[in-house]
Amino acid sequence: MHDTNLPVTDYKADLVVIGAGSGGLSAAAGAAMFGLKVVLYEKHEMGGDCLNYGCVPSKALLSAAKAAQSARDAARYGIAVSAPTTDWNAVKAHVRKAIETIAPVDSQERFEGLGVTVIREAARFADPDTIRSATSRTRARRIVVATGSTAFIPPIEGLAEAPYLTNETIFSMPDFPEHLVILGGGPIGMEMAQAFTRLGAKTTVIEMGRALGKSDPAHAAVAIGALRKEGVTILEGHKAVRVSTDAKRIQVHTEHDGTSPVVEGSHLLVAVGRRTMLDGLSLEAGKVDHDRKGVIVGDNLRSRSNPRVWALGDAAGREQFTHIAGWHASVFARRAFFKQGTKADSLPIPSVTYTSPEVAQIGMTEAEAREKHGDDIATSSFAFHENDRAIAEDKTLGEAKLVIRKGSLVGASIVGEGAGEILQVIGVAMSNGLKVKDLTNFISPYPTRSEVVKRAASAHFTDTLFSPSAKRLVGLLQRIP
């Protein structure tokens, strides 16, 4: 019900933003700094999913898990320590501290200090240029929909009645799980599986297809192998068909190669994907066309049916990453306020799965590139076990792989310690049109892991430089007086 007897305040704004996550906050802050009148609506937590239930708490949890694993690994460096034990309440306090430390940057007080009118209510379209909430009505020149996404709950028999967890509840669950069963072998599922295993739980991942299915298959296999070695059970090719509960246990009934394995655990985490949050927005009243992925927009992120409306982040129906929402806000500002021609796909998109080892990807995978360009594709790799820094730290698992077409970078994948940080060297190159040879033309400090990028680029030219014809040419040049 939208009707209310509360008094209504009328506003006029240059920009209305619905959603105070990464994209919405960036758009609101930018517009306010330009001196525009901005009204921001948020019905839940400032900072959105990333701050409160996603990127920040998950990485804080992973850091606690990494500390536990470091204690287990200390002996191989000659350090004797006792086996780690987990105080779940203290771990949760560490997670909360990370959120609370970052929260002021995304807070209502900060944005009101920037001049933004913040309304902590659910918003909906009243008509194509008016946004309505319980106590407000705002007419706007431009409207940004940045409502993000939430965990998708698949229609599995019995799941709705089971006490399942999602990313919104797992970081605050009262009891530490004895056996955490995870539906979904994507980045969230795999990160949480390794984290809870390292903290002392038994974990089982149930994946209908291939775990880390969007990553380079060879690099995904390296990470999967590392998780299995640490004790994570990963069941690929298992379809969950029914969930049942018995006392305090949860059973997930699966299908696999004509068999019906049952996985029983103490807790169940659903991590099979994300669903765009468009519920309650009354997009039809705003004449905003949409589908299940999000608002239907062009490469400029502008609604195809209502030119006043833009969609950012998950609401734009594209890649679901916090850094993409931030980039979308930049695209919006450049197009709406500076009339630049920047497009949502102007830059190659990076992604990182923060397991140990990390799996980092930018642009196309080798398989995607070969499907599009065929035999024009070449790859060049350099293994971490040949990197002196990795050897010194005894963390030599992984490699860097460049995907190349006619001397240009079309993609890259890295698996190994610090892969997400190393990937940024390649991201700068690809985003600025640099060639593979340009990655050989800088001095890399020794010893660093990022040197693998330079070595992978150099390896691309090895066959050419040391081919028989090249050797003959060198011999001829040496004879010239």
GUMAR-867978 format. One record per residue (C-alpha): residue number from 0; y, z negated, x negated; residue in three letters. Coordinates in Angstrom, 2 decimals, decimal comma. Last residue first. Example, Ala and Ser with C-alpha at 12.3 -4.5 7.8 and 13.67 -1.06 7.14 Angstrom:
BEGIN
[node 1 [-1,06 -7,14 -13,67] SER],
[node 0 [-4,50 -7,80 -12,30] ALA],
//
This chain:
BEGIN
[node 480 [-2,56 40,45 -81,74] PRO],
[node 479 [-4,64 41,13 -78,63] ILE],
[node 478 [-8,22 40,22 -79,41] ARG],
[node 477 [-7,96 36,91 -77,52] GLN],
[node 476 [-6,96 38,78 -74,39] LEU],
[node 475 [-10,17 40,83 -74,49] LEU],
[node 474 [-12,33 37,70 -74,78] GLY],
[node 473 [-10,50 36,05 -71,92] VAL],
[node 472 [-11,11 39,14 -69,78] LEU],
[node 471 [-14,81 39,12 -70,68] ARG],
[node 470 [-15,05 35,45 -69,67] LYS],
[node 469 [-13,39 36,22 -66,33] ALA],
[node 468 [-15,85 39,06 -65,72] SER],
[node 467 [-18,82 36,79 -66,52] PRO],
[node 466 [-17,57 34,15 -64,00] SER],
[node 465 [-16,13 30,91 -65,33] PHE],
[node 464 [-12,76 30,94 -63,62] LEU],
[node 463 [-14,05 32,51 -60,43] THR],
[node 462 [-17,02 30,19 -60,05] ASP],
[node 461 [-14,86 27,16 -60,83] THR],
[node 460 [-12,06 28,01 -58,42] PHE],
[node 459 [-13,33 26,01 -55,46] HIS],
[node 458 [-14,29 23,19 -57,84] ALA],
[node 457 [-10,60 22,67 -58,57] SER],
[node 456 [-9,93 21,90 -54,90] ALA],
[node 455 [-12,80 19,41 -54,81] ALA],
[node 454 [-11,53 17,83 -58,02] ARG],
[node 453 [-8,01 17,53 -56,66] LYS],
[node 452 [-9,29 15,90 -53,47] VAL],
[node 451 [-11,68 13,62 -55,38] VAL],
[node 450 [-8,65 12,32 -57,31] GLU],
[node 449 [-7,84 10,29 -54,22] SER],
[node 448 [-10,36 7,73 -55,41] ARG],
[node 447 [-8,16 6,66 -58,28] THR],
[node 446 [-8,72 6,17 -62,00] PRO],
[node 445 [-6,53 7,69 -63,27] TYR],
[node 444 [-3,33 8,84 -61,63] PRO],
[node 443 [-3,52 12,35 -60,13] SER],
[node 442 [-1,15 14,79 -61,74] ILE],
[node 441 [-0,39 17,70 -59,44] PHE],
[node 440 [-1,29 21,38 -59,31] ASN],
[node 439 [-4,92 21,37 -58,18] THR],
[node 438 [-4,05 20,75 -54,54] LEU],
[node 437 [-1,62 23,67 -54,76] ASP],
[node 436 [-4,57 25,96 -55,49] LYS],
[node 435 [-5,98 25,18 -52,05] VAL],
[node 434 [-2,81 26,53 -50,48] LYS],
[node 433 [0,11 24,59 -49,04] LEU],
[node 432 [1,29 25,36 -45,53] GLY],
[node 431 [3,21 22,15 -44,97] ASN],
[node 430 [0,91 20,46 -42,47] SER],
[node 429 [-2,18 21,50 -44,43] MET],
[node 428 [-0,97 20,02 -47,72] ALA],
[node 427 [0,36 16,81 -46,21] VAL],
[node 426 [-2,90 16,32 -44,30] GLY],
[node 425 [-4,92 16,95 -47,46] ILE],
[node 424 [-3,21 14,07 -49,23] VAL],
[node 423 [-3,55 12,06 -46,02] GLN],
[node 422 [-7,33 12,37 -46,13] LEU],
[node 421 [-7,49 9,92 -49,04] ILE],
[node 420 [-6,26 7,07 -46,83] GLU],
[node 419 [-8,80 7,78 -44,10] GLY],
[node 418 [-11,62 8,19 -46,63] ALA],
[node 417 [-11,01 4,74 -48,12] GLY],
[node 416 [-14,67 4,21 -49,07] GLU],
[node 415 [-16,68 7,30 -48,22] GLY],
[node 414 [-16,95 10,33 -45,98] VAL],
[node 413 [-14,30 13,02 -46,19] ILE],
[node 412 [-13,92 16,11 -44,03] SER],
[node 411 [-11,49 18,98 -44,41] ALA],
[node 410 [-10,04 21,80 -42,37] GLY],
[node 409 [-8,37 25,20 -42,36] VAL],
[node 408 [-7,11 25,05 -45,93] LEU],
[node 407 [-5,92 28,40 -47,23] SER],
[node 406 [-7,33 30,43 -50,13] GLY],
[node 405 [-8,81 33,13 -47,92] LYS],
[node 404 [-10,38 30,60 -45,56] ARG],
[node 403 [-11,26 27,14 -46,87] ILE],
[node 402 [-13,01 24,05 -45,56] VAL],
[node 401 [-12,60 21,25 -48,10] LEU],
[node 400 [-15,30 18,59 -48,49] LYS],
[node 399 [-14,78 15,13 -50,00] ALA],
[node 398 [-17,89 13,09 -50,78] GLU],
[node 397 [-19,81 9,95 -49,93] GLY],
[node 396 [-21,49 6,86 -51,35] LEU],
[node 395 [-20,23 5,78 -54,77] THR],
[node 394 [-19,12 2,24 -54,12] LYS],
[node 393 [-20,05 0,53 -57,39] ASP],
[node 392 [-16,39 -0,37 -57,99] GLU],
[node 391 [-16,34 1,23 -61,46] ALA],
[node 390 [-18,37 4,18 -60,14] ILE],
[node 389 [-15,94 4,75 -57,26] ALA],
[node 388 [-13,03 4,64 -59,70] ARG],
[node 387 [-14,83 7,08 -62,02] ASP],
[node 386 [-15,51 9,69 -59,35] ASN],
[node 385 [-18,80 11,54 -59,89] GLU],
[node 384 [-20,67 9,37 -57,37] HIS],
[node 383 [-17,85 10,13 -54,95] PHE],
[node 382 [-19,03 13,73 -54,62] ALA],
[node 381 [-16,75 16,75 -54,78] PHE],
[node 380 [-16,96 19,56 -52,29] SER],
[node 379 [-15,78 23,13 -51,78] SER],
[node 378 [-16,39 25,15 -48,68] THR],
[node 377 [-16,00 28,84 -47,93] ALA],
[node 376 [-15,22 30,58 -44,65] ILE],
[node 375 [-14,59 34,32 -44,29] ASP],
[node 374 [-18,29 34,73 -43,42] ASP],
[node 373 [-17,72 33,80 -39,79] GLY],
[node 372 [-14,13 33,04 -38,76] HIS],
[node 371 [-14,41 31,18 -35,45] LYS],
[node 370 [-18,00 29,91 -35,55] GLU],
[node 369 [-17,69 29,39 -39,28] ARG],
[node 368 [-14,58 27,25 -38,81] ALA],
[node 367 [-16,18 25,13 -36,11] GLU],
[node 366 [-19,28 24,54 -38,25] ALA],
[node 365 [-17,20 23,65 -41,32] GLU],
[node 364 [-15,18 21,17 -39,28] THR],
[node 363 [-11,75 22,29 -38,19] MET],
[node 362 [-8,46 20,51 -38,78] GLY],
[node 361 [-8,64 17,02 -40,20] ILE],
[node 360 [-11,62 14,67 -40,48] GLN],
[node 359 [-12,27 11,19 -41,87] ALA],
[node 358 [-15,56 9,28 -41,84] VAL],
[node 357 [-15,26 5,77 -43,27] GLU],
[node 356 [-18,15 4,27 -45,21] PRO],
[node 355 [-18,04 1,61 -43,90] SER],
[node 354 [-17,02 2,37 -40,32] THR],
[node 353 [-13,43 3,17 -39,52] TYR],
[node 352 [-13,91 6,53 -37,81] THR],
[node 351 [-10,86 8,56 -38,75] VAL],
[node 350 [-9,08 11,46 -37,06] SER],
[node 349 [-6,53 13,97 -38,27] PRO],
[node 348 [-4,90 16,72 -36,19] ILE],
[node 347 [-3,44 19,79 -37,83] PRO],
[node 346 [0,25 20,29 -37,02] LEU],
[node 345 [2,05 22,55 -34,53] SER],
[node 344 [-0,52 21,79 -31,81] ASP],
[node 343 [1,87 19,86 -29,57] ALA],
[node 342 [4,49 22,53 -30,14] LYS],
[node 341 [7,88 22,38 -31,87] THR],
[node 340 [10,32 25,02 -30,64] GLY],
[node 339 [13,47 22,96 -31,14] GLN],
[node 338 [15,85 22,37 -28,27] LYS],
[node 337 [17,28 19,24 -29,92] PHE],
[node 336 [17,06 16,79 -26,99] PHE],
[node 335 [14,10 17,94 -24,89] ALA],
[node 334 [12,23 19,96 -27,52] ARG],
[node 333 [12,61 17,71 -30,54] ARG],
[node 332 [12,32 14,53 -28,47] ALA],
[node 331 [9,18 15,69 -26,69] PHE],
[node 330 [7,50 16,86 -29,90] VAL],
[node 329 [8,29 13,49 -31,51] SER],
[node 328 [6,83 11,65 -28,52] ALA],
[node 327 [3,75 13,87 -28,81] HIS],
[node 326 [3,41 12,83 -32,47] TRP],
[node 325 [3,32 9,17 -31,44] GLY],
[node 324 [0,70 9,93 -28,78] ALA],
[node 323 [-1,27 11,82 -31,44] ILE],
[node 322 [-1,14 8,79 -33,72] HIS],
[node 321 [-2,63 6,66 -30,95] THR],
[node 320 [-5,55 9,03 -30,56] PHE],
[node 319 [-7,01 10,67 -27,46] GLN],
[node 318 [-6,82 14,41 -28,13] GLU],
[node 317 [-5,56 16,41 -25,15] ARG],
[node 316 [-5,17 15,69 -21,44] GLY],
[node 315 [-1,43 15,06 -21,61] ALA],
[node 314 [-1,95 11,57 -20,17] ALA],
[node 313 [-3,83 10,64 -23,35] ASP],
[node 312 [-0,66 10,95 -25,39] GLY],
[node 311 [2,46 12,34 -23,75] LEU],
[node 310 [3,17 14,04 -20,43] ALA],
[node 309 [6,50 15,65 -19,52] TRP],
[node 308 [8,14 15,94 -16,10] VAL],
[node 307 [11,46 17,52 -15,14] ARG],
[node 306 [9,87 20,98 -15,30] PRO],
[node 305 [7,57 20,20 -12,33] ASN],
[node 304 [4,58 22,56 -11,97] SER],
[node 303 [3,70 23,45 -15,56] ARG],
[node 302 [4,46 19,91 -16,71] SER],
[node 301 [6,01 19,90 -20,17] ARG],
[node 300 [3,88 19,01 -23,20] LEU],
[node 299 [5,43 21,94 -25,17] ASN],
[node 298 [1,98 23,50 -25,57] ASP],
[node 297 [1,89 23,67 -21,78] GLY],
[node 296 [1,08 20,82 -19,42] VAL],
[node 295 [-1,44 19,98 -16,70] ILE],
[node 294 [-1,23 16,21 -16,35] VAL],
[node 293 [-4,47 14,54 -17,34] GLY],
[node 292 [-8,15 15,13 -18,07] LYS],
[node 291 [-9,33 14,77 -14,45] ARG],
[node 290 [-6,85 17,41 -13,30] ASP],
[node 289 [-3,11 17,47 -12,81] HIS],
[node 288 [-0,28 19,24 -11,05] ASP],
[node 287 [2,94 17,27 -10,72] VAL],
[node 286 [4,73 17,95 -7,43] LYS],
[node 285 [6,19 14,44 -7,61] GLY],
[node 284 [4,65 13,51 -4,27] ALA],
[node 283 [1,35 14,94 -5,55] GLU],
[node 282 [1,60 12,78 -8,65] LEU],
[node 281 [1,38 9,65 -6,50] SER],
[node 280 [1,15 7,53 -9,69] LEU],
[node 279 [-1,48 5,19 -8,24] GLY],
[node 278 [-4,27 6,23 -10,57] ASP],
[node 277 [-3,26 8,51 -13,46] LEU],
[node 276 [-5,00 6,59 -16,24] MET],
[node 275 [-7,01 9,10 -18,30] THR],
[node 274 [-10,65 8,10 -18,65] ARG],
[node 273 [-12,12 7,32 -22,08] ARG],
[node 272 [-15,52 7,69 -23,65] GLY],
[node 271 [-19,05 6,29 -23,82] VAL],
[node 270 [-18,18 2,82 -25,08] ALA],
[node 269 [-19,80 0,39 -22,61] VAL],
[node 268 [-20,70 -2,87 -24,36] LEU],
[node 267 [-23,69 -4,85 -23,10] LEU],
[node 266 [-24,48 -8,44 -24,03] HIS],
[node 265 [-27,67 -10,52 -24,42] SER],
[node 264 [-29,98 -7,60 -25,11] GLY],
[node 263 [-32,95 -5,64 -23,82] GLU],
[node 262 [-33,61 -1,98 -24,58] VAL],
[node 261 [-36,19 -0,26 -22,39] VAL],
[node 260 [-37,93 2,91 -23,58] PRO],
[node 259 [-38,97 5,46 -20,93] SER],
[node 258 [-40,88 8,30 -22,60] THR],
[node 257 [-40,76 12,06 -22,01] GLY],
[node 256 [-38,76 12,76 -25,14] ASP],
[node 255 [-36,35 9,88 -24,52] HIS],
[node 254 [-35,30 8,37 -21,20] GLU],
[node 253 [-33,58 4,98 -21,09] THR],
[node 252 [-33,67 1,69 -19,20] HIS],
[node 251 [-30,98 -0,74 -20,37] VAL],
[node 250 [-31,99 -4,34 -19,79] GLN],
[node 249 [-29,50 -7,21 -19,75] ILE],
[node 248 [-30,56 -10,79 -20,35] ARG],
[node 247 [-29,10 -14,04 -18,95] LYS],
[node 246 [-31,48 -14,31 -16,00] ALA],
[node 245 [-32,83 -10,77 -15,70] ASP],
[node 244 [-30,32 -7,95 -15,40] THR],
[node 243 [-30,84 -4,26 -14,77] SER],
[node 242 [-29,25 -1,06 -16,06] VAL],
[node 241 [-30,58 2,40 -15,25] ARG],
[node 240 [-30,58 5,93 -16,62] VAL],
[node 239 [-29,41 5,56 -20,23] ALA],
[node 238 [-30,22 8,79 -22,05] LYS],
[node 237 [-31,70 8,42 -25,53] HIS],
[node 236 [-31,26 11,36 -27,93] GLY],
[node 235 [-30,08 9,04 -30,67] GLU],
[node 234 [-31,17 5,41 -30,81] LEU],
[node 233 [-29,21 3,64 -33,54] ILE],
[node 232 [-30,48 0,18 -34,58] THR],
[node 231 [-27,90 -1,42 -36,88] VAL],
[node 230 [-29,49 -3,36 -39,76] GLY],
[node 229 [-27,27 -2,74 -42,78] GLU],
[node 228 [-29,43 0,23 -43,82] LYS],
[node 227 [-28,99 1,65 -40,33] ARG],
[node 226 [-25,24 1,49 -40,72] LEU],
[node 225 [-25,37 3,26 -44,09] ALA],
[node 224 [-27,63 6,00 -42,71] GLY],
[node 223 [-25,28 6,58 -39,80] ILE],
[node 222 [-22,36 6,89 -42,21] ALA],
[node 221 [-24,16 9,45 -44,39] VAL],
[node 220 [-25,44 11,31 -41,33] ALA],
[node 219 [-21,88 11,63 -39,99] ALA],
[node 218 [-20,95 13,28 -43,28] HIS],
[node 217 [-23,72 15,84 -42,97] ALA],
[node 216 [-22,94 16,49 -39,30] PRO],
[node 215 [-19,15 16,88 -39,82] ASP],
[node 214 [-17,78 14,65 -37,09] SER],
[node 213 [-17,66 15,28 -33,33] LYS],
[node 212 [-21,19 13,98 -32,75] GLY],
[node 211 [-20,61 10,59 -34,33] LEU],
[node 210 [-24,09 9,71 -33,01] ALA],
[node 209 [-25,97 12,74 -31,72] ARG],
[node 208 [-26,77 13,09 -28,02] GLY],
[node 207 [-27,51 10,45 -25,38] MET],
[node 206 [-26,52 7,58 -27,68] GLU],
[node 205 [-27,84 4,02 -27,34] ILE],
[node 204 [-26,59 1,74 -30,11] VAL],
[node 203 [-28,48 -1,47 -30,79] THR],
[node 202 [-26,98 -4,55 -32,44] THR],
[node 201 [-28,36 -7,89 -33,66] LYS],
[node 200 [-25,48 -10,23 -34,35] ALA],
[node 199 [-24,47 -11,81 -37,66] GLY],
[node 198 [-20,86 -10,87 -38,35] LEU],
[node 197 [-22,01 -7,82 -40,28] ARG],
[node 196 [-24,00 -6,68 -37,27] THR],
[node 195 [-20,99 -7,31 -35,04] PHE],
[node 194 [-18,75 -5,10 -37,14] ALA],
[node 193 [-21,34 -2,37 -37,67] GLN],
[node 192 [-22,01 -1,97 -33,96] ALA],
[node 191 [-18,31 -2,26 -33,10] MET],
[node 190 [-17,41 0,61 -35,41] GLU],
[node 189 [-20,31 2,72 -34,15] MET],
[node 188 [-19,45 2,25 -30,49] GLY],
[node 187 [-15,75 2,86 -30,95] ILE],
[node 186 [-16,26 5,98 -33,12] PRO],
[node 185 [-18,88 7,60 -30,86] GLY],
[node 184 [-22,44 6,37 -30,43] GLY],
[node 183 [-22,19 5,33 -26,79] GLY],
[node 182 [-23,74 2,53 -24,75] LEU],
[node 181 [-23,83 -0,53 -27,00] ILE],
[node 180 [-26,38 -3,34 -26,83] VAL],
[node 179 [-25,20 -6,55 -28,49] LEU],
[node 178 [-27,99 -9,00 -29,32] HIS],
[node 177 [-27,13 -12,66 -29,96] GLU],
[node 176 [-23,57 -12,05 -28,82] PRO],
[node 175 [-20,81 -14,52 -29,78] PHE],
[node 174 [-19,71 -16,41 -26,69] ASP],
[node 173 [-16,35 -16,46 -24,90] PRO],
[node 172 [-15,55 -12,73 -24,91] MET],
[node 171 [-11,99 -12,14 -26,16] SER],
[node 170 [-12,42 -9,09 -28,39] PHE],
[node 169 [-15,06 -7,59 -26,07] ILE],
[node 168 [-12,91 -7,61 -22,95] THR],
[node 167 [-10,56 -4,61 -23,04] GLU],
[node 166 [-12,83 -2,60 -25,36] ASN],
[node 165 [-15,42 -2,75 -22,59] THR],
[node 164 [-18,02 -5,37 -21,68] LEU],
[node 163 [-20,76 -5,28 -19,06] TYR],
[node 162 [-21,75 -8,03 -16,64] PRO],
[node 161 [-24,06 -5,79 -14,55] ALA],
[node 160 [-23,35 -4,81 -10,93] GLU],
[node 159 [-21,48 -1,60 -11,84] ALA],
[node 158 [-24,24 -0,70 -14,29] LEU],
[node 157 [-27,06 -0,81 -11,74] GLY],
[node 156 [-27,64 2,94 -11,64] GLU],
[node 155 [-25,50 4,72 -14,22] ILE],
[node 154 [-22,31 6,31 -12,89] PRO],
[node 153 [-20,49 6,21 -16,25] PRO],
[node 152 [-17,67 3,71 -16,83] ILE],
[node 151 [-14,87 5,43 -18,73] PHE],
[node 150 [-12,81 2,95 -20,74] ALA],
[node 149 [-9,10 3,23 -20,05] THR],
[node 148 [-6,46 5,83 -20,75] SER],
[node 147 [-2,79 6,21 -21,55] GLY],
[node 146 [0,03 6,03 -19,00] THR],
[node 145 [2,54 8,15 -20,86] ALA],
[node 144 [4,19 10,12 -18,05] VAL],
[node 143 [7,71 11,03 -19,15] VAL],
[node 142 [10,39 11,80 -16,56] ILE],
[node 141 [13,61 13,72 -17,19] ARG],
[node 140 [16,86 13,91 -15,25] ARG],
[node 139 [15,99 10,70 -13,46] ALA],
[node 138 [16,40 9,02 -10,08] ARG],
[node 137 [15,16 5,46 -10,19] THR],
[node 136 [14,08 3,29 -7,25] ARG],
[node 135 [13,31 -0,34 -7,93] SER],
[node 134 [11,73 -3,50 -6,52] THR],
[node 133 [8,09 -2,60 -5,84] ALA],
[node 132 [8,26 0,59 -7,89] SER],
[node 131 [9,62 4,08 -7,23] ARG],
[node 130 [10,30 7,05 -9,49] ILE],
[node 129 [12,51 9,88 -8,29] THR],
[node 128 [12,84 13,46 -9,55] ASP],
[node 127 [9,94 15,27 -7,88] PRO],
[node 126 [9,64 12,79 -4,98] ASP],
[node 125 [8,61 9,14 -4,60] ALA],
[node 124 [6,59 9,28 -7,81] PHE],
[node 123 [4,87 6,04 -8,75] ARG],
[node 122 [5,50 3,01 -10,94] ALA],
[node 121 [3,60 -0,25 -11,31] ALA],
[node 120 [5,92 -3,09 -12,30] GLU],
[node 119 [7,31 -4,65 -15,44] ARG],
[node 118 [10,69 -2,90 -15,32] ILE],
[node 117 [12,38 -2,46 -18,70] VAL],
[node 116 [15,94 -1,13 -18,76] THR],
[node 115 [16,39 0,19 -22,29] VAL],
[node 114 [19,53 -0,76 -24,19] GLY],
[node 113 [17,97 -1,16 -27,62] LEU],
[node 112 [17,98 -4,94 -27,10] GLY],
[node 111 [16,08 -4,34 -23,88] GLU],
[node 110 [13,53 -2,60 -26,04] PHE],
[node 109 [13,24 -5,53 -28,42] ARG],
[node 108 [13,00 -8,07 -25,62] GLU],
[node 107 [10,29 -6,11 -23,80] GLN],
[node 106 [8,15 -6,25 -26,90] SER],
[node 105 [6,67 -3,41 -28,93] ASP],
[node 104 [7,96 -4,53 -32,33] VAL],
[node 103 [7,49 -8,16 -31,24] PRO],
[node 102 [3,74 -7,49 -30,68] ALA],
[node 101 [2,83 -6,73 -34,30] ILE],
[node 100 [2,36 -10,34 -35,40] THR],
[node 99 [0,87 -11,36 -32,06] GLU],
[node 98 [-1,79 -8,66 -32,23] ILE],
[node 97 [-2,81 -9,56 -35,79] ALA],
[node 96 [-2,82 -13,26 -34,91] LYS],
[node 95 [-5,03 -12,58 -31,88] ARG],
[node 94 [-7,66 -10,91 -34,09] VAL],
[node 93 [-7,63 -13,79 -36,57] HIS],
[node 92 [-7,94 -16,25 -33,67] ALA],
[node 91 [-10,91 -14,27 -32,40] LYS],
[node 90 [-12,57 -14,66 -35,80] VAL],
[node 89 [-11,86 -18,39 -35,70] ALA],
[node 88 [-13,47 -18,64 -32,24] ASN],
[node 87 [-16,47 -16,65 -33,47] TRP],
[node 86 [-17,10 -18,92 -36,47] ASP],
[node 85 [-19,46 -16,67 -38,41] THR],
[node 84 [-21,66 -17,76 -41,29] THR],
[node 83 [-21,74 -16,10 -44,70] PRO],
[node 82 [-24,66 -16,56 -47,12] ALA],
[node 81 [-23,67 -18,64 -50,12] SER],
[node 80 [-21,90 -17,09 -53,07] VAL],
[node 79 [-23,02 -16,01 -56,55] ALA],
[node 78 [-20,92 -13,34 -58,26] ILE],
[node 77 [-22,54 -10,98 -60,75] GLY],
[node 76 [-21,22 -7,82 -59,15] TYR],
[node 75 [-24,48 -7,15 -57,33] ARG],
[node 74 [-24,39 -10,73 -56,11] ALA],
[node 73 [-21,14 -10,19 -54,21] ALA],
[node 72 [-22,67 -7,83 -51,64] ASP],
[node 71 [-23,44 -10,51 -49,05] ARG],
[node 70 [-20,00 -12,07 -49,50] ALA],
[node 69 [-18,39 -8,65 -49,20] SER],
[node 68 [-20,28 -8,17 -45,94] GLN],
[node 67 [-18,64 -11,21 -44,41] ALA],
[node 66 [-15,21 -10,06 -45,53] ALA],
[node 65 [-15,90 -6,61 -44,08] LYS],
[node 64 [-16,74 -8,21 -40,73] ALA],
[node 63 [-13,41 -10,02 -40,69] ALA],
[node 62 [-11,63 -6,76 -41,54] SER],
[node 61 [-13,55 -4,94 -38,81] LEU],
[node 60 [-12,34 -7,49 -36,27] LEU],
[node 59 [-8,74 -6,90 -37,33] ALA],
[node 58 [-9,35 -3,16 -37,14] LYS],
[node 57 [-10,68 -3,51 -33,61] SER],
[node 56 [-7,84 -5,79 -32,54] PRO],
[node 55 [-5,16 -3,33 -33,75] VAL],
[node 54 [-6,66 0,00 -32,71] CYS],
[node 53 [-7,82 -0,91 -29,23] GLY],
[node 52 [-7,34 -3,74 -26,75] TYR],
[node 51 [-3,82 -5,17 -27,10] ASN],
[node 50 [-2,00 -2,99 -29,58] LEU],
[node 49 [-3,76 0,29 -28,89] CYS],
[node 48 [-4,16 -0,23 -25,14] ASP],
[node 47 [-0,49 -0,54 -24,35] GLY],
[node 46 [2,21 -2,06 -26,51] GLY],
[node 45 [3,78 -3,95 -23,63] MET],
[node 44 [0,99 -5,28 -21,44] GLU],
[node 43 [0,41 -4,33 -17,79] HIS],
[node 42 [2,59 -2,63 -15,16] LYS],
[node 41 [4,96 -0,90 -17,56] GLU],
[node 40 [8,04 1,05 -16,45] TYR],
[node 39 [10,82 2,08 -18,84] LEU],
[node 38 [14,31 3,11 -17,70] VAL],
[node 37 [16,44 4,93 -20,26] VAL],
[node 36 [20,15 5,80 -20,25] LYS],
[node 35 [20,80 7,92 -23,32] LEU],
[node 34 [22,64 6,78 -26,43] GLY],
[node 33 [20,52 8,77 -28,91] PHE],
[node 32 [18,98 5,46 -29,93] MET],
[node 31 [17,89 4,99 -26,32] ALA],
[node 30 [16,16 8,40 -26,34] ALA],
[node 29 [14,24 7,60 -29,51] GLY],
[node 28 [13,22 4,15 -28,32] ALA],
[node 27 [11,99 5,45 -24,96] ALA],
[node 26 [9,99 8,30 -26,51] ALA],
[node 25 [8,41 6,02 -29,10] SER],
[node 24 [7,61 3,40 -26,46] LEU],
[node 23 [6,01 5,94 -24,15] GLY],
[node 22 [3,88 7,55 -26,84] GLY],
[node 21 [2,57 4,34 -28,39] SER],
[node 20 [2,03 2,44 -25,16] GLY],
[node 19 [4,69 1,29 -22,72] ALA],
[node 18 [3,79 3,50 -19,75] GLY],
[node 17 [6,00 5,40 -17,32] ILE],
[node 16 [9,17 6,56 -19,08] VAL],
[node 15 [12,26 7,47 -17,09] VAL],
[node 14 [14,96 9,41 -18,90] LEU],
[node 13 [18,59 10,28 -18,29] ASP],
[node 12 [18,66 7,52 -15,73] ALA],
[node 11 [20,11 6,63 -12,35] LYS],
[node 10 [19,09 3,31 -10,87] TYR],
[node 9 [18,73 1,84 -7,36] ASP],
[node 8 [17,65 -1,76 -6,86] THR],
[node 7 [15,25 -2,55 -3,99] VAL],
[node 6 [15,05 -5,87 -2,16] PRO],
[node 5 [11,45 -6,94 -1,45] LEU],
[node 4 [9,98 -6,02 1,93] ASN],
[node 3 [7,39 -3,76 0,40] THR],
[node 2 [5,55 -0,60 1,35] ASP],
[node 1 [3,42 1,02 -1,33] HIS],
[node 0 [0,00 0,00 0,00] MET],
//
